């Protein structure tokens, strides 16, 4: 289900005895963080961008990778995030 922010949680796993979550967000439209290299984004502490799925192909991102509308974003975190923009500090 898409929320008003233009992102949706596709999958959520609670891991490490419910102390962390692995969350898949579907990025459905432009966001504050889309089309910007990851190295230029200021993320909250305890947020890891573990993978980006672009055109159905997952990859482990580096600092030059960008998140684009239509991508899925896999986050591992100890925080409870409700929307993808919650990763930003």
C-alpha positions as CSV (number, residue, x, y, z in Angstrom):
1,X,0.0,0.0,0.0
2,X,1.4,3.4,-1.0
3,X,1.4,6.1,1.6
4,X,1.1,9.8,0.8
5,X,4.9,10.2,0.6
6,X,5.1,8.3,-2.7
7,X,6.8,5.3,-1.1
8,X,5.5,2.0,0.2
9,X,6.8,-0.7,2.4
10,X,6.8,-3.9,0.3
11,X,8.4,-6.2,2.8
12,X,9.4,-5.9,6.4
13,X,11.5,-8.5,8.4
14,X,12.2,-8.1,12.1
15,X,15.7,-9.5,12.7
16,X,18.2,-9.9,15.6
17,X,15.5,-10.8,18.1
18,X,13.3,-7.9,17.0
19,X,16.1,-5.4,17.6
20,X,16.5,-4.5,13.9
21,X,14.4,-4.4,10.8
22,X,15.2,-5.2,7.1
23,X,12.7,-3.1,5.1
24,X,12.0,-3.0,1.4
25,X,10.6,0.3,0.2
26,X,9.1,0.8,-3.3
27,X,10.0,4.3,-4.6
28,X,7.0,5.3,-6.7
29,X,7.9,8.9,-7.5
30,X,10.5,11.6,-7.1
31,X,11.7,12.0,-3.5
32,X,14.2,14.3,-1.7
33,X,16.8,11.6,-2.2
34,X,16.2,10.5,-5.7
35,X,18.8,11.1,-8.5
36,X,21.4,12.2,-5.9
37,X,24.6,10.1,-5.3
38,X,24.4,8.2,-2.0
39,X,27.6,9.8,-0.9
40,X,25.9,13.2,-0.9
41,X,23.0,12.1,1.3
42,X,23.0,12.6,5.0
43,X,21.4,9.5,6.6
44,X,20.3,9.0,10.1
45,X,22.6,7.0,12.4
46,X,21.8,3.2,12.3
47,X,20.5,3.2,8.8
48,X,22.2,1.1,6.1
49,X,21.2,1.1,2.5
50,X,21.9,-2.6,1.9
51,X,20.6,-2.9,-1.7
52,X,18.9,-1.1,-4.5
53,X,16.7,-3.0,-7.0
54,X,16.7,-1.3,-10.4
55,X,14.9,-2.8,-13.4
56,X,14.4,-5.9,-11.3
57,X,18.1,-6.4,-10.7
58,X,19.4,-6.0,-7.1
59,X,22.8,-4.6,-6.5
60,X,24.9,-3.4,-3.5
61,X,25.2,0.3,-3.9
62,X,28.3,2.4,-3.5
63,X,28.7,6.2,-3.0
64,X,28.1,6.9,-6.6
65,X,24.8,4.9,-6.8
66,X,21.5,6.8,-7.0
67,X,18.0,5.8,-6.1
68,X,15.5,6.4,-8.9
69,X,11.7,6.4,-9.1
70,X,10.6,2.8,-9.8
71,X,13.5,1.3,-7.7
72,X,13.1,-0.7,-4.6
73,X,15.3,0.2,-1.6
74,X,16.4,-2.3,1.0
75,X,17.2,-0.8,4.3
76,X,18.6,-2.4,7.4
77,X,18.1,-0.4,10.6
78,X,17.5,-0.4,14.3
79,X,15.0,2.5,13.8
80,X,11.3,2.1,13.0
81,X,10.8,3.7,9.7
82,X,7.4,4.4,8.2
83,X,8.4,5.9,4.9
84,X,11.6,5.9,2.8
85,X,12.3,9.6,3.5
86,X,12.7,8.7,7.2
87,X,16.2,7.5,6.4
88,X,17.4,11.2,6.0
89,X,18.9,13.0,8.9
